[in-house]
Amino acid sequence: MNDPQRPEPDGRPVDDLHPGDDAPDLDTPAPAADAGDRPTEPPETAARPAQQGPGTPRRRRDPLAAALIGVLTLLLGFAFAVQVRTTGTGEDYSTLREEDLVRILDDLDAREDRLRQQIADQRAALRELTNDDSQSEAAMQAAQERAEALDILNGTVAAEGPGLVMTIRDPEGRVRVADLLDAVQELRGAGAETMQIDGVRVGVSTAVTGEPGALRVDGVEVDSPYEIRVIGSAQDLETAMNIPGGVVDRVGRQGGSVGIEQSETVVVDALRQLDRPQYAQPDTDDGG
């Protein structure tokens, strides 16, 4: 008597096996390698199809487009970084009047709208550059625009546009470093694109130091009245300065005053040297 078909571990009888059944399934993806066995692939490699048919030409991404994508990603991060500010002012909002709370709310809504618009613009630019049908001319134009924007943000070129001129008067010499620094942060948070204080261009690494009556901006001594020239939405900038507990209130408590004049054309022509990184170096590892 013949033995019944003996099942194998995979559940199939021995008699059901056919030649070639033990060959690896070409449609089954290979097991993922241990993350520690190889370096993480860069985004370009990871985005390529895992397999290419024989005879199919290998598509190589344009290095210029890849570089532009990296620059746009950094700009997006930078846009967030320069907009972030300390929200705790030590003020008790429960004691504020209804119209004051409405002004604060309007200011926050305006900032949110600006951030959303910046994100939408950056994403649109990224989609255009990652599109395989993008022409090199469009990529070069986008690169030029980004380079000009970076020059303005870094303070290496003069700029002009609508904005305001703010004058902080300190007759008693009591305005502190924190008061001037808060003015810079509030202006950035309200959408200031570039500014200068008494002929000193304000950049990402700008520092305000010194004692009341002897303040310094990036090591340069500045005297009262302090003139701050700012390019941006004049109405948004002025609203940010006048919120309860804001710059105007804090300077007033120090015995000073703040004058604000909106203008259709504000010139910011003070220049600063481009900061050179001391420790950071470009990453030339291509993942190979």
Residue pairs with C-beta under 8 A, 6 or more apart in sequence:
5 13
5 14
5 15
5 16
6 13
6 14
7 13
7 14
8 14
8 17
29 50
39 285
39 287
40 287
41 287
42 286
42 287
44 61
44 66
45 287
48 59
52 58
62 136
62 139
64 136
64 139
64 140
64 143
65 129
65 130
65 134
65 139
68 129
68 139
68 142
68 143
68 146
69 126
69 129
69 130
71 143
71 146
72 122
72 125
72 126
72 129
72 146
73 126
75 122
75 146
75 149
75 150
76 118
76 119
76 122
78 153
78 204
79 115
79 118
79 119
79 122
80 115
82 153
82 188
82 204
83 111
83 114
83 115
83 188
83 189
84 189
85 185
85 186
85 188
85 189
86 185
89 245
89 246
90 245
91 244
91 245
93 101
93 104
96 104
96 244
100 243
100 244
103 239
103 242
103 243
103 244
104 243
104 244
106 239
107 190
107 236
107 239
107 240
107 243
110 190
110 191
110 236
110 239
111 189
111 190
111 191
114 191
114 236
125 142
128 134
128 138
128 142
129 139
129 142
148 157
151 157
152 159
152 193
152 194
153 193
153 194
153 203
153 204
154 203
154 204
154 272
154 274
154 275
155 194
155 201
155 202
155 203
155 270
155 271
155 272
156 271
156 272
156 273
156 274
157 271
158 267
158 268
158 269
158 271
159 193
159 194
159 231
159 267
159 268
159 269
160 231
160 265
160 266
160 267
160 268
161 193
161 231
161 232
161 265
161 266
162 231
162 232
162 233
162 234
162 263
162 264
162 265
162 266
163 192
163 229
163 230
163 231
163 232
163 234
163 237
163 262
163 263
163 266
164 230
164 234
164 237
164 238
164 260
164 261
164 262
164 263
164 266
165 227
165 228
165 229
165 230
165 260
165 261
165 263
165 266
166 183
166 227
166 228
166 230
166 241
166 258
166 259
166 260
166 261
167 225
167 226
167 227
167 228
167 258
167 259
167 260
167 261
168 175
168 179
168 180
168 183
168 224
168 225
168 226
168 228
168 251
168 256
168 257
168 258
169 224
169 225
169 256
169 257
169 258
169 259
170 212
170 213
170 224
170 225
170 226
170 251
170 254
170 255
170 256
171 224
171 255
171 256
172 254
172 255
172 256
173 212
173 213
173 224
174 212
174 213
174 254
174 255
174 256
175 212
175 215
175 224
175 226
175 251
175 254
175 256
176 212
176 254
177 208
177 209
177 210
177 211
177 215
179 247
179 250
179 251
179 254
180 197
180 208
180 215
180 217
180 226
181 208
182 247
182 250
183 228
183 241
183 247
184 195
184 197
184 202
184 206
184 208
184 228
186 240
186 241
186 246
186 247
187 195
187 228
187 230
187 232
187 237
187 240
187 241
189 240
190 232
190 233
190 236
190 237
190 239
190 240
190 241
191 232
191 233
191 236
191 237
192 230
192 231
192 232
192 237
193 231
193 232
194 201
194 202
194 230
194 231
194 268
195 201
195 202
195 228
195 229
195 230
195 231
195 268
196 202
196 228
196 229
196 268
196 269
196 270
197 217
197 222
197 226
197 227
197 228
198 217
198 220
198 222
198 223
198 226
198 227
199 220
199 270
200 206
200 217
200 218
200 220
200 222
200 270
200 272
201 268
201 270
201 271
201 272
202 217
203 272
203 275
204 275
205 275
206 217
206 218
207 217
207 218
207 219
208 215
208 216
208 217
209 215
209 216
209 219
210 216
210 221
212 254
213 224
214 221
215 221
215 222
215 226
216 222
218 272
224 256
229 266
229 267
229 268
230 237
230 266
230 268
231 266
231 268
234 262
234 263
235 262
238 260
238 262
240 246
240 247
241 247
241 248
241 258
241 260
242 248
247 258
248 258
251 257
251 258
252 258
